[in-house]
Amino acid sequence: MDIKPFEKKIWLSSPTMHGDEQKWVNDAFEKNWITTAGENLNQVEKDVAEFLGCKYAVGLSCGTAALHLSIKLAGEKLYGMSKANRGSLDGHRVASSDMTFSATCNPIAYENGEAVFIDTEYDTWNMSPVALEQAFKLYPDIRLVVLAHLYGTPAKFDEIKAVCDKYGALIIEDAAESFGATYKGRETGTLGNYSIISFNGNKIITGSSGGMFLTDSKEDADKVRKWSTQSREAAPWYQHEELGYNYRMSNIIAGIVRGQMPHLEEHIAQKRAIFERYREGFKGLPVKMNPFDAENSVPNFWLSCMIIDEEAMCRQVRGDRDALYIHESGKSCPTEILETLASYNAEGRPIWKPMHMHPVYSSNPFVTVHGNGRAGTNAYIAGKSTDAGADIFRRGLCLPSDNKMTAEEQETVIEIVKRCFE
């Protein structure tokens, strides 16, 4: 089979528009609601809340803003009102998913907290409940946990909640990547004490940007809505009695999301088909697809990922910004596969680099099932990492998962990956 580069780039996960998005954007223009208020924003908040089965959804400028205000809200409820020039966490420790995008944990620092990174587990590639319990034993002052559902796959939520309940901690659920996924019949985004979703450009439903804070509490929804509009008080002039933020969702962005919402389940079905074609196509290769708990959860399959068996890894060395590898017959590595895909005009991506490995968090605590350490350290036993997140990052990669990719194009991607092991 002669493989030629794709004429049109195969993306990791690009926006998929259907037409109604433009209709609602035009509606905002025609009615001159070019602001952070309007019918689109009101309606999409209702649509999302109804789909998820929660009472309130507050449209914000991005998922990170939703996480920030969730963390601020939790900090003030746990520790009291924030002091002048200090965040609501005021130096307190917060347990956080480790193998995730930085938006999950950065807001902890915004509120002057210290993230304690919790290692990943292999069953779902999410926070390890065992490592989390170890963290509570090591740092008994932790009272807040920020949990991400990676790549659209729900974490072991009940096990994590049981640990949190045991130690009296609240959960912030980062469902930015998992909108539409379910855990034991419940939608992700409704499981935590505070929950968020994202509409970033590569998400399963997009507004180009945007996010939402999700809750059943009117008090919490009103507080977040107030904070997101610069904390204006009910006065005939601009009266401010606490810090606020310019975090409200634009009515234009809301129009795009409003047009996307009817297609969420369609997008999930397309993403699942991509995952299943990869799983079938890679049979016989020394690789596995990103795992999920089929008994208790239904992912949204946002990104299809794979991990190479240890014995099939060629030699690979990564620095902070570059990587080298040596090809070996019958073996490969993420660097080789990603570079080969790129040479054929297809986009892949490394697995999220665990946060404890980033220089910016080099002094933060990091907890594994084997104990604890400082961020940036990696322990090995018999040649294998005791740090699950670092191991998955070393051996894993995200495959092209764009729902506009045809079955024939995906077959070509599969063949490209196979040839990397020749």
Number of C-alpha atoms within 10 A of each C-alpha: 5 4 10 10 13 14 9 8 13 24 19 19 22 17 19 18 15 12 11 17 21 15 14 22 22 14 16 22 13 10 10 10 17 15 14 20 17 18 16 25 25 16 14 23 22 17 17 23 21 13 12 20 15 18 17 22 27 26 33 32 24 24 25 25 26 31 31 22 25 25 29 24 21 22 25 16 13 15 13 13 15 19 11 9 10 13 20 26 29 19 15 18 22 24 27 27 29 32 29 24 16 16 15 25 29 17 21 27 17 16 22 18 22 24 30 28 32 34 32 29 22 15 14 19 24 27 30 26 24 19 22 26 22 20 25 19 12 13 15 12 15 22 22 24 26 28 26 28 27 26 26 27 30 28 26 22 23 13 13 20 19 14 18 21 13 11 17 13 20 20 25 23 26 32 30 30 30 27 28 25 25 22 22 13 10 15 21 32 30 22 22 21 17 26 25 32 30 32 27 20 16 21 24 32 29 26 28 17 21 26 30 29 29 30 24 16 14 12 10 19 18 13 14 25 22 17 21 24 16 18 20 18 13 9 8 6 8 10 12 13 8 13 13 17 16 14 25 27 25 22 26 26 28 35 26 27 29 29 23 24 18 14 15 17 15 13 22 22 14 19 23 20 15 24 22 14 14 22 18 10 16 18 10 8 15 18 18 16 19 24 16 21 15 9 8 13 21 22 27 25 28 30 26 25 24 23 23 22 16 15 10 18 21 22 13 17 12 11 7 8 5 8 12 11 15 13 16 15 10 16 20 28 26 27 24 20 21 21 15 18 23 16 13 18 17 22 21 24 19 17 24 20 18 26 29 30 20 14 11 11 19 15 15 17 21 28 28 23 20 13 12 18 17 17 23 18 12 14 12 9 8 6 7 11 15 18 22 20 28 25 18 25 17 23 23 25 25 22 30 25 26 25 24 16 17 12 13 9 14 20 14 19 21 20 15 16 20 18 12 20 20 11
